[in-house]
Amino acid sequence: MKVSQTFKGFVPPPELDFPIRTGKSSEATFAMLPLEGRCRVAIENITPVIDGGRYPIKRTVGERVVVEADLFADSHVLLSAVVKYRSDDHLEWEESPMIRVANDRWQGEFTVNQVGISFYSIEAWVDPFKSWREDLRKRIEAGQEISVHLLAGAKLIEDTGDRVGGPMGERLRRWANEMVSNGDAKSGGATGELALDETLGNQVIRHAERSFVSSSGGSLKVVVEPTLARFSAWYEMFPRSFSPEPGRPGTFKDCEMQLERVAKMGFDVLYFPPIHPIGQSFRKGKNNNPECQPDEPGSPWAIGGAEGGH
């Protein structure tokens, strides 16, 4: 016998803080109601974020982004939450579960693996199954009658099994039937232990239906830079000074011959000064000599040049 047949006509007790759906007509009514006011989870104080998300945070390739937020709802229900993330060249979102670390503070993380822009946000919702299981645990510990509560939980599990399908779906449906078929439901016992099975319970949580999801709103940005942006040694080179031929200014091609030498000195990045016309004022000679001879190149920074410069 399906749990839904046993469940037919059942009116949930007022202490159950999650919606119970009992038929097609109630499904239609349920879907027509406005979402406003039913997304019960508040999401506040998100970190990391800069100026409310106006500016992106920064990471380098391979670094973790640890996301935290305050998540809470009315009543004593339990929550579930995920961090959603994607890179700018992917339309599909990936997600990582969040866990509660203290009071209302939740934490999740993801790793950025490519240079560019990535996005992240938080989604949270009231978890009916987790709320039901915690309430059941308290009832069993208090020695209370749990048969009606088992019916409510079995319906949640059966719905999840129908949604999952396959061998796991069949296993969940079988679990739901066993919960309401055992004869010791009033006293807990083996039925209570079965209902609180962690392995099967985690499967229900993993495949839970996410109704009335609260979102943190617009996506927050991460600028992902190469690993050397975290720490590196830079070597500045004047290309004109590296010509192998006297009297001829050096070129970028000449600089290529120096790359191995620069690397052996422990430098990671080679950079060049801005390209400016030769200046006319305060020209210097060789080896930083303040006296510049007519045949010497002078300042490369356009100082005193008609084109403008430093």
Residue, then its C-alpha position, 0 to 999 in steps of 0.5 A: m500500500k502506498v503511503s499516499q493512500t494511508f495519507k489521504g484525508f490526513v489533516p496535519p496538526p498545527e505544530l507541523d511548521f511546513p506545508i502538507r500537500t494532499g491532492k491535485s486540487s491542493e497542488a493547483t491552489f498551492a501553485m496559484l498563491p503568491l510567493e511574497g511572504r512565503c520565502r521565509v528565510a532572511i539572508e543578511n550580512i554576506t561576506p566577502v563583499i565590498d561596498g554592498g557588492r558594488y565592487p568585485i572581490k579578488r582571488t587568484v586561480g586555485e584559491r577558495v572563496v569562503v562565503e558566509a551569511d546570517l540565515f534565519a526564519d520564523s518559527h523553529v524550522l530547520l534550513s538548508a542553503v547553498v552557494k551558487y557560482r559560475s564563471d562568466d563563460h558558463l551559463e549553468w550554475e554550480e553549487s556547494p552546500m552551506i553549513r551552520v557554523a554558529n547561531d545563525r551564521w552559515q558558511g560555504e565555499f567554492t574554488v575559482n579555477q580560471v582567470g576572468i570574472s566569476f559570480y556567486s550568490i546564496e540560496a536558502w529555504v525552509d527544509p521540511f524533511k530536516s524540520w520533521r526529522e528534528d521534531l521526530r527525534k525530540r518526540i522519541e526522546a520524550g516518549q511521545e506517540i509518533s504514529v501521526h508524525l510518521l505519516a507526515g514524514a513518510k509522505l515527504i520521503e515517498d514524494t522524494g522517491d517519486r522525484v528521484g526515480g531509479p533504484m534510489g527512488e525505489r529504496l526511499r519509497r520502500w523506506a517510507n512504507e516500512m515506517v508506517s507498516n511497523g507495529d511499534a510506531k506508538s513507542g518509537g523503538a525500531t520504527g523510530e530508529l528506522a525513521l532517523d536513519e542517517t544514510l537514507g535521510n541524507q539522500v532525502i535532504r540531497h534531493a529535497e524539493r526546494s519550495f519558496v527559495s530565498s535568494s541573496g539577489g543579484s550575483l556578486k562578482v569575483v575577479v580571478e587573476p593569475t597566480l603570480a598576481r598574489f606575489s611575484a618579483w618584477y624586473e624593469m628593462f629598458p629595451r633600448s639599453f640591450s642592443p648587442e651592437p654599439g650605436r644601435p638602440g635595442t629592440f624587443k627581439d634583443c630583450e628576448m635574449q635576456l629572458e633566461r638571465v632575468a629568470k635566473m636572478g629570481f624574477d617572475v615578471l618582465y615589464f617595460p617602461p611606457i613608450h614615450p618620445i625622447g624628451q628635450s629638458f633635463r636630459k641625462g647622459k650615460n650611467n645617469n650622468p647629469e651632463c648629456q652630450p649631443d650624441e646621447p639619447g637623453s631621457p626616454w620619458a618625454i620630459g620637455g618634449a612637444e608631445g608632452g610627458h612627465 
